[in-house]
């Protein structure tokens, strides 16, 4: 079958960022073709040069050269898709609201993923579930013997990487309490409106959706918690899976001033846990330190430093600085007291 007229990407069903982008592509009615597998392997098989950093999903763009160009990182790719495909935008037209959307997208991508990775590999039952099922959705058929071997290898490797997201015996209660609070905040907010910013989804909806596809739909422990604390979040996840038939208009997003107070509940969680992590990581990266330590939610947190997340803070500040004076003031008023204001100092 000729798929040259479709946008191509490489990913995996168990990748929250793959699910983020698939949900977005379906909503935006962008024709696509997805290959399940490890991007490095698939790119080599296709004879396409890999980007400097390869992760899921990897998109293949036709930039007019002799071969397709591989690119990763969902956030800038969402913006690139806006320029390549018209209609059904996921970026609010209100600049101040668009900044809040960007902040929540980053929170979902960089902090909510801690929920996903922690719950997938920290509880023993969840790790056994993931180790068993993920090899079976790898994109190629494997026998029982190979599946068992892959389960052992993959499970041990992933558990050893828990420290990369800061998950350990000390921080586990912090991560889990944050997940509980987010679900309660989502339950309250979705009582007010169907999506994060109004009556149509934005980029932040799909970022959170990507993580929740795993937390609500795959991993047993967080799935049970979500059903108990936030049935509206569970419903949102199922709905966001395919919104290709949703009719949208430019008036479906509310302005920042029209947003219910419940939206601030999500920002309060961002300011409570993600803001101090971003600030401590950025300071450590600037000082050339390999790990950072700070207090999050009243407890000690130590984690490896990541240059990428230092860039996340930089990009948040650049997005804020790009606003007009009046729009910055609107943002300031809305986030005052949430803790997110510390990111903009």
N, C-alpha and C positions, 0 to 999 in steps of 0.2 A: 504494500500500500504506500502510495506517495504521500508523505507528510511534510513536504517542503514548504507548504503554505501555512504551516502551523508553527507557533512558537515552541521551541523544544527546550525541555529541561530534564535534569537527572536528579533523582531523589529517592526517598524511601518512605513507606507508609508510617513508620515509627518516628520520623523526623518532624518535630513540630513546625520547623520553618518551611519544610516542604508542604505541609498541610496549610500553613498560613498562605502561601502563594497559590496553591491550588484553589482554595476557597475564593481568593481574590480574583483569580483568572476566570473562574466560573461566574462570579458576580458581574465582572466587567464584560463578559461574553467574548473573551479573547480566545480564539481557537488555539489549542495547545496539544502537544504530544509529550507524554512523560515516559521516561525510561527508568525502571526500578533498578538500582544498583549503586555501587560505590563510584562517585564521579571520577576519581583518578583512573580507575580501571576502564570505565566506559570511554573517557576521553582518549585514553591510549589506544583502545580498540578502534576508535573513530579517526585517529590520526590528527586530533585537535590539540593544540598547545594548552596546557593547564595554566590557570592563573597562579600568581605567587602563593596565595592561600586558597586551598580548595576545601569547600564544605558544602553541605546540602542546604537548599537545592542549588545546583549549578545550571545557569541558563546559557543557551547558545544563541547568540545574536548574529544576524547578518549585517555586518558593517560595511559591506561592499567590497571586501577583500576576496582572496582566493579561497578562504575557508571560513567557517563560522568562528566567532570569538566567544570564549567561555568567560562568564562573569558570575560572581557570587555576591552575597550580602543583600538580603531582601529589602532593606530600607531604601538604599539608592536605586535598586532595580524597580521598586514601586514607582519612584519618581521618573525613571526612564520610560516605563510603560505609559505614564501619563502623556509623555511627548510623542510616543509612537502610535498610540491608539486613542481615539477620541471617544467621548461619551462615558457616562456612568463612572465619573471620577470618584476616587476615594479620599481626595484632599479637599477639606472644607474651603469655601471661598472667603469666609471671614478670616482675615490673617491672624487675629488673636486666637480664634478657635482652632485654626490650623496649628498653631504652636502648641496648644494643649494636646491636640491629637498626636503631634510628634513626640511630646514628652511621655504620653501614655503608651505610645508604640514602643519607645525605647525601654520603658519600665517593663513592659511585657516581654520584650526580646531578651533583656539582660538580667532582670530580677525574677520574673515569673518562671523563667527557665530553671531557676534554682529549685522551685517546687517540683518541676517535672523530673529533673535528674535525681533529686534527693528521694522522692517517693518511688521512683523506678528502681533504684539500686540500694537504698538504705534498709528498708524493711525486707526481711528474709523472704517472705511470701511473694512480695512484688518482684524482687530480683529473680526468683525462680520462675515466675510468670513471664517476665521479659526475656530471660535467657532461653526459655522454651519457645516462645512465639516469634521473637524477632528474626531468628535465622530462617524461619519458615516463610517470612515475607521479604526475603532478600532479593527476589527477582529471578532466582534460578532454582530449579528443583534439586533437592538433596535427599539422600537416603537417611534412614533412621540413625545409622552409625555415624555418618558425617554430621547430622544434626546434633547428636549428643556431644560430639567432640567440639563443635562450634559453640554449643551452649556453654561448656566449661571454659573455653578460651575467652569468649566474649564477655561472659559474666565476670570472670576474674579481672579482665582488663577494665571494664566499666566501673566496677566497685573500687578499683585502685585509683580511679579518676575522680572520685567523689570530692577529694580535697581541692580539685580545680575550681569547683563551684562553691567551696567553703563548707561543704557538708561533713560534719563529724559529730561525735557524741556531745560536744559542747554546744554547737550551733543548731543541732537538730530541733530543739524546742523553739528556737527563734524562727526557723524556716516554717515549721508546721503552724506556729501561732499566726504568722503572717498570712499563710494560705487560708486559715480559718477566717481571719479578719477580711481578707479580700472577698471571699465568698459571701460573707454577710453584707459587705458593702455593695457587691454586685446584686444581691437579692433586693436590697433597698432601692438601688438605682433602676433596676429593670422593672420595678413596680411603677416607675414614673414614665419610662419611655422604652421602646423596643430595642434601641441600639445605644451605644455609649454617648453619642452626640446628637441624637434626635431620631428621625424616622427613616434614616438610611445609614448603612454602615460606612465607617471611615477606615483608614489604614490601621488605627489602633484596635478596632474591632477584630480585624483579621490577625493582628499580632497576638492578641489575647486568645483568640480562637485557636491559633496554632498550638499554643501550649496546652490549652484546655482539651483539645482533641485527645491528648494522651492522658491527662489527669482525669477527665470525665469518661473517656471512652475506652481506655486500655488498661491502666494500672489500677489494681483492685482497691488499695487503701484510699487513695485520693478520690476515686470514683464513689466509694461509699460515703465519704465525708461530704462531697459535693451534693449528692442526693439528699443527705440529711439537712445541710445548711442552706442550700441555694438551688432549689428545683428550677428556678427561673434561669439560672446559669446553664443548667443542663439543657433546658429547652433552647436557649440561645445557641449552644454548640450544635445541636442537631439542625437548627434552622440555617445557620451560617454555612453549613456544608454545601448548600447549593442555592444561591439566591439569583440564579440566572433569570428567573421569571419575575423578579421584583420590579415593579414600576417605580421609578424615582423621578423627582423633580428637584430643581434648584432650591426650593423652599423647604425641603425635607430636613435639612440641618437647622438646628436652632442657633441663634447667635450666642455668644458667650454670656451675655446678660440674661438670656432667656433660659439658660440651663438650670435644671433643678439643683438644689443644694446637695443632693445625693451624689452628684458628680465630684464634688469636693471630697467625698468619702474615699474615692479611689485615689485622689491626689494626696490625701492624708497618709494613706499607706505608702505611697511612693516616697513622700517626704520623711516618713518614719524610718524606713529601712533602706531604700535604694539611695537616697540622697547622701547619707553618711558614708555608704560604701563607695559611691562614685568619688566623693571628695577625698577620702583616705587613699583610694587607689591612685587617683591623679597625682596626689602629693608624693606618693611612693615612686611612681614612674618618673616624675620630674627629678626626684633625688637619686634615681638610679638604684632604688632598693628593690629586691626581688620579692618581697612580701610586704603586706601592710597590716596594721592592727588598729582597730578602733572599737568604740562601743556602739552596738546596734541594739535597740530595744532593751537597753539596760544591762546588756551582757557583752562580754569580750568576744571579739570576732577577729580571727587571723586568717588571711588568705593570700595566695600567690598574686602578685601584681600582674595586670594585663594591660599592655599598651593600647589595645583596641578600646577598652572601656575608658581609658583616658581620652581617647579620641571622641567617644560618645559624649563625654562632658563638654569637650570643646565644641562639638557640633550643636549641642543644645544651646550653648551660649552664643554661637554664631547665628543660629536661627532666631534667638531672642534679639540680638543686636540688629538683625536685618529688619525688624519691625519698625514701624513709624513710632514717633514719640507717644502719640495718643494710644496706639495699640499696645505698646509696652506698658503703659499705665493701666490699661484694661486688664492685661495679664497680671500685673502686680496686685491689683485689687482682688482679682479672683483667687489667686494662690496664696494670698497673705494668710499666715497662720497654719498652712498645711505642712510646712517644712520644706516644700519644694523651692521656696524663695532663696534658700541657702545655696542652691545650685547656680544662681544668677549673680552672686556677689563678686 
